[in-house]
């Protein structure tokens, strides 16, 4: 695994991928590293302090309600209910008693070895949203930021595993130990792949990510993450699912289904052997013609690689055209 020393003295969210990976040039990374091999960028301590750290996490927890779709706890790779750290919001109890976190209970649970996870934290914090949007502009795919926090000495939150998407890990505070193993299957994807776990001792890299470091892992690379005793840690993962050949084939299927009635037909399960043979022969011809059609796959690939969907942006009281909304006559 390539290990480099960060070249830039700091990092602004708008710098995006170039800022995260400096001194590795962005074109070099996109052509030769993306989707193929890990990269570790060693950065100076405090590099991400203005992006996200303990103060920003505390602010998010103070403002957030407990939402299982966003905030959860893991301990020893087994779920710990967030409800154990929550209490009803008194002033809102008539509306269904939404819950908020109780600091004392959260401290106790984290002190006992739990890890706090907040998914999609870029939706709650503007600098992270700026960084995610900049990455989306470069990679052309949706980016989600998750934060993982522990107070030191926590058991692994997850067993040795691989992700079905590429990740950029930003160690924002403290340190964690990582064991990184090469893929045991070529380009694994979601439920379609069941690669065997790596053999013991087969780590490509073992070491600590410390404050300011960035680690890039393509999908399929196995990893084990361990907290360090007495050393609280907060790290971010920026995950993105890059378009694959499977996405192209799904777009090809949709194209064929629109233009060929045969592709929409039921399988000839109860036909005679001769009728079924004829049907499958005609289907092969449709598929072969599509594959041979000049430019079709490239055109469909352009649709698959159409970029990340735009993030919602609100500018009230202005209307979409930019003009402020008109008030009804007599309104203040």
C-alpha positions in Angstrom: 0.0 0.0 0.0 1.3 3.4 -1.0 2.0 5.7 2.0 2.5 9.4 1.5 3.0 12.5 3.6 0.3 15.2 3.3 1.7 18.1 1.3 -0.8 20.9 2.0 -0.5 22.6 5.4 -4.3 22.5 5.9 -7.5 21.3 4.2 -10.6 23.3 3.2 -13.8 21.3 2.5 -14.1 23.0 -0.9 -10.7 21.5 -1.9 -12.4 18.2 -2.2 -10.5 15.2 -3.3 -7.4 17.2 -4.3 -7.1 18.5 -0.7 -7.6 15.1 0.9 -5.0 13.3 -1.2 -2.3 15.9 -1.5 0.5 15.4 -2.5 -0.9 12.6 -4.7 -2.3 14.4 -7.8 -6.0 14.0 -8.4 -5.7 12.8 -12.0 -3.0 10.2 -10.9 -5.4 8.9 -8.2 -8.4 8.7 -10.5 -6.5 6.9 -13.3 -4.4 4.5 -11.3 -5.6 4.1 -7.7 -9.4 4.6 -7.7 -11.1 1.2 -7.4 -7.8 -0.7 -7.4 -5.5 -0.1 -4.5 -5.4 1.5 -1.1 -3.6 4.8 -0.3 -2.6 6.2 3.0 -1.9 9.9 3.4 -0.2 10.8 6.7 -1.3 14.3 7.8 -0.3 16.7 10.5 -2.2 16.7 13.9 -5.3 18.9 13.8 -5.6 18.8 10.1 -9.4 18.2 10.2 -10.1 20.1 13.4 -12.0 22.8 11.5 -13.9 20.2 9.5 -15.3 18.0 12.2 -14.2 17.0 15.7 -15.4 16.6 19.3 -17.0 20.1 19.5 -19.0 19.5 16.3 -20.0 16.0 17.5 -21.2 17.4 20.8 -23.2 20.1 19.0 -24.8 17.6 16.7 -25.8 15.3 19.7 -27.2 18.3 21.6 -29.4 19.3 18.7 -30.4 15.8 17.4 -33.3 13.6 18.5 -32.7 9.9 18.7 -33.3 8.5 15.3 -32.5 4.8 14.7 -32.1 5.5 10.9 -29.2 7.9 11.7 -27.8 7.4 15.2 -26.9 4.0 16.6 -24.5 2.2 19.0 -22.3 -0.8 18.4 -20.4 -2.8 20.9 -18.4 -6.0 20.4 -20.0 -6.2 16.9 -23.4 -6.6 18.6 -26.1 -4.0 18.6 -26.8 -1.9 21.7 -30.1 -0.2 21.7 -29.9 3.6 21.5 -33.0 3.7 23.7 -30.9 2.7 26.7 -29.2 6.2 26.4 -32.3 8.2 25.7 -35.2 9.9 27.5 -38.5 11.5 26.3 -38.5 15.1 25.3 -41.0 16.5 27.9 -42.4 19.4 26.0 -43.2 17.2 23.0 -44.7 14.2 24.9 -48.3 14.9 23.5 -46.9 14.3 20.0 -45.7 10.8 20.5 -42.9 11.3 23.1 -39.8 11.7 20.8 -36.6 10.9 22.6 -33.3 12.8 23.1 -30.0 11.5 24.3 -29.1 11.7 28.0 -25.4 12.6 28.4 -24.9 10.5 31.6 -26.2 7.4 30.0 -24.3 7.9 26.8 -21.1 8.5 28.7 -21.7 5.3 30.7 -22.4 3.2 27.6 -19.4 4.6 25.7 -17.2 4.1 28.8 -18.3 0.4 28.8 -16.9 0.0 25.3 -19.6 1.0 22.9 -19.0 3.0 19.7 -21.3 5.8 18.6 -22.2 5.9 14.9 -24.0 8.8 13.1 -24.9 8.1 9.5 -25.2 10.9 7.0 -23.6 13.4 9.3 -23.0 15.7 6.2 -26.7 16.4 6.2 -26.3 18.0 9.7 -23.0 19.8 9.3 -22.4 22.4 6.5 -18.6 21.9 6.1 -19.0 18.2 5.7 -21.8 18.8 3.2 -19.4 21.1 1.3 -16.7 18.4 1.3 -19.2 15.6 0.2 -20.6 17.8 -2.6 -17.0 18.5 -3.8 -16.2 14.8 -3.9 -19.5 14.1 -5.7 -18.5 16.6 -8.4 -15.2 14.8 -9.0 -16.3 11.2 -8.6 -19.7 11.6 -10.2 -21.4 9.4 -7.5 -23.2 10.1 -4.3 -21.1 10.5 -1.1 -22.3 9.8 2.4 -20.3 10.7 5.5 -20.6 8.6 8.7 -18.9 9.4 12.0 -17.6 6.8 14.5 -16.7 7.8 18.0 -15.4 5.9 21.1 -13.7 6.8 24.3 -10.8 4.4 24.0 -10.5 0.7 24.7 -13.8 -0.2 22.9 -14.1 -3.7 21.5 -14.3 -3.8 17.7 -17.6 -2.4 16.6 -17.6 -4.7 13.5 -16.0 -8.0 12.7 -13.4 -8.2 10.0 -15.4 -7.2 6.9 -15.3 -5.7 3.5 -17.5 -2.9 2.2 -19.4 -2.9 -1.1 -18.4 0.7 -1.7 -15.2 2.7 -1.8 -14.4 4.6 1.4 -12.2 7.5 2.4 -11.4 7.3 6.2 -10.5 10.6 7.9 -9.0 10.3 11.4 -10.3 13.5 12.9 -9.4 13.0 16.5 -7.3 10.5 18.4 -6.1 7.2 16.9 -7.3 3.7 15.9 -5.5 0.5 14.9 -6.3 -0.9 11.4 -5.5 -4.3 9.8 -6.1 -4.1 6.0 -6.3 -7.3 3.9 -6.5 -7.7 0.2 -9.7 -8.8 -1.5 -10.4 -12.5 -1.6 -12.7 -12.1 -4.7 -12.3 -9.8 -7.7 -14.5 -6.7 -7.5 -17.1 -8.1 -5.1 -20.5 -6.4 -5.2 -23.2 -6.6 -2.5 -25.3 -9.7 -2.2 -23.9 -11.1 -5.4 -20.6 -11.8 -3.8 -19.7 -14.1 -0.9 -15.9 -13.9 -0.7 -14.1 -16.0 1.9 -12.6 -14.2 4.9 -8.9 -13.5 4.7 -6.4 -16.0 6.2 -4.8 -15.1 9.5 -1.7 -13.1 9.1 -2.4 -12.0 5.6 -2.7 -8.3 6.3 -1.4 -6.0 3.6 -0.9 -3.3 6.2 -1.2 -3.0 10.0 -0.8 0.2 11.8 -2.4 3.2 13.5 -4.4 5.9 11.8 -3.6 9.1 13.8 -5.1 12.6 13.9 -4.9 14.1 10.4 -4.5 10.8 8.4 -6.5 9.8 5.4 -6.9 6.1 4.3 -8.5 5.2 1.0 -9.9 1.7 0.6 -11.5 0.4 -2.6 -14.5 -1.8 -2.2 -13.7 -5.4 -1.4 -10.7 -4.8 0.8 -11.1 -6.5 4.2 -10.4 -4.5 7.3 -10.5 -4.8 11.1 -10.6 -1.7 13.2 -9.6 -1.6 16.9 -9.8 1.1 19.5 -6.7 1.9 21.5 -6.8 1.7 25.3 -7.1 5.1 26.9 -7.1 7.0 23.5 -10.5 8.3 22.5 -11.1 8.3 18.7 -13.3 10.0 16.2 -13.1 9.2 12.6 -15.2 9.9 9.5 -15.9 7.6 6.6 -16.8 9.1 3.2 -18.4 6.3 1.3 -19.3 6.2 -2.4 -20.6 3.5 -4.7 -19.0 3.9 -8.1 -20.8 2.8 -11.2 -20.0 -0.8 -12.3 -20.4 -3.0 -15.3 -23.5 -4.4 -13.5 -25.1 -1.0 -13.5 -24.4 -0.7 -17.2 -26.1 -4.1 -17.9 -29.1 -3.1 -15.8 -29.4 0.0 -18.0 -29.0 -2.2 -21.1 -31.9 -4.4 -19.9 -34.1 -1.4 -19.4 -33.3 -0.2 -22.9 -34.0 -3.6 -24.5 -37.3 -4.0 -22.5 -38.5 -0.6 -24.0 -37.6 -1.5 -27.5 -38.2 -5.2 -27.8 -41.5 -6.9 -26.8 -39.6 -10.2 -26.7 -37.6 -9.0 -23.7 -40.9 -8.3 -21.8 -42.4 -11.7 -22.5 -42.8 -14.5 -20.0 -40.3 -17.4 -20.1 -41.6 -20.3 -22.3 -41.9 -22.6 -19.3 -44.8 -24.7 -20.8 -43.9 -24.5 -24.5 -42.8 -27.5 -26.5 -39.1 -28.1 -26.7 -39.1 -26.8 -30.3 -41.0 -23.7 -29.4 -38.7 -23.0 -26.4 -35.6 -23.5 -28.6 -37.0 -21.0 -31.1 -37.8 -18.4 -28.4 -34.3 -18.6 -26.8 -32.7 -18.4 -30.2 -34.6 -15.1 -30.9 -33.6 -13.7 -27.5 -30.0 -14.5 -28.2 -30.3 -12.6 -31.5 -31.7 -9.5 -29.6 -28.9 -9.6 -27.1 -26.2 -10.1 -29.8 -27.5 -7.3 -31.9 -27.5 -4.9 -28.9 -23.9 -5.8 -28.0 -22.8 -5.3 -31.6 -24.6 -2.0 -32.1 -21.9 0.7 -32.4 -21.9 3.2 -29.5 -24.9 1.7 -27.7 -23.0 0.5 -24.6 -21.0 3.7 -24.5 -24.1 5.8 -24.7 -25.8 3.9 -21.9 -22.6 4.1 -19.8 -22.9 7.8 -20.1 -26.3 7.7 -18.6 -25.1 5.5 -15.8 -22.3 7.9 -15.1 -24.5 10.9 -15.1 -23.3 12.2 -11.8 -24.6 12.3 -8.3 -28.1 13.7 -7.7 -28.3 17.3 -6.6 -28.5 17.9 -2.8 -31.6 19.9 -1.7 -30.8 23.6 -1.2 -33.4 25.9 0.4 -33.3 29.7 0.0 -36.5 30.8 1.7 -38.2 33.2 1.3 -37.0 33.3 -2.3 -38.8 31.4 -5.0 -36.8 29.1 -7.4 -36.4 32.0 -9.9 -34.6 34.0 -7.3 -37.3 36.6 -6.5 -38.7 36.8 -2.9 -42.2 35.4 -2.4 -45.0 38.0 -2.6 -47.0 38.5 0.6 -50.8 38.6 0.3 -52.4 42.0 0.5 -52.7 43.2 4.1 -50.2 40.6 5.3 -47.4 41.9 7.6 
